[in-house]
Amino acid sequence: MNQPTKDHLPVPPKSPAADLPPAPRKKLSAKRSYTLVVGCVLAGLIALMALVSFFWLPYATDDTSGGRLAPPGGGHFLGTDKLGRDLFTQLMTGSRIAVEAGLGSVAVAAAVGVTLGVLAAFAQGWLDDTLSAFLDILIAFPTLLLAMLIVAARSATLSSAILAIGLAQSAVVARLVRILVKRVLARDFITAARTSGTTWPRIVTGHVLPNIWPTLVVNLALQFGLAILAEASLSYLGLGAPPPNASWGRMLQEAQATFTTAPAGALAPGILLVLLVIGVNLIADGLRDTLDPTASRRRT
């Protein structure tokens, strides 16, 4: 019996997927990297300014020897404000206050929110309904108004503002953690862990938290930007860090009366505030795309 030669062997049909162009993985990766890098540069420069302010300032924060509303130059890079204080010194001090407020508020929100969220996820029946309703009420309550009430009840200091903003944001974090934890608890590996005799604390630390941290980190990054805006708003209303601490919000409030004659006093802190918030939001967006690559495909 004649065997078919190599030239006469049947050619297998081509798969439809073979004609499709390759997935643009490199382009998506470059886009994610670009967003994250730009965000890190914007936020990093202001964070560097805040770090330098701990060790060096051009002038003392209460130094009023520069003359009232002096123009840029003559030893004052951006000029002076209506009290004769150096504007660049105030901007450096304001960057430190903004970073401290953001980090402190996020730390408080994470500590309180993760704890309440995990407890609410494990609750059953009426307790679950009660905690869910309580979190919904806190979320519906305006964050800035709640922060104003807490600051007014204590005192107008930076620590009070950090505590108030953190507690106000903890409800959002707790609600997210509750949803994420309930999804993880419904997975098969949790059932297997319980069957093997693993305790609930070990399950939370070894299985639940590692599975929710990517989404949680992105949300906390967004809360960082919101905390900076909330602190600036409280300082604008006189409920933030007291003088001689120069918060960006306080600088905006003090410079609004002299904006036409000395616009740098209002433009400089406003621009830095916008750049810092944009940088943090870009970092959050880059982290979301990096930690969850499917999110970018769902949006396109």
BELRACOR-V825044 format. One record per run of one state. SS is the DSSP state (~ for helix, > for strand, _ for the rest). FROM is the first residue (numbers start at 1). TO is the last residue. Records with the same first field share a line. If there is no record, write none. Layout:
# BELRACOR-V825044
SS->FROM-TO ; FROM-TO
This chain:
# BELRACOR-V825044
_->1-5 ; 9-15 ; 20-24 ; 54-72 ; 74-75 ; 77-79 ; 81-85 ; 123-125 ; 141-142 ; 154-157 ; 186-187 ; 196-199 ; 237-247 ; 259-263 ; 292-292 ; 300-300
~->6-8 ; 16-19 ; 25-53 ; 87-122 ; 126-140 ; 143-153 ; 158-185 ; 188-195 ; 200-236 ; 248-258 ; 264-291 ; 293-299
>->73-73 ; 76-76 ; 80-80 ; 86-86
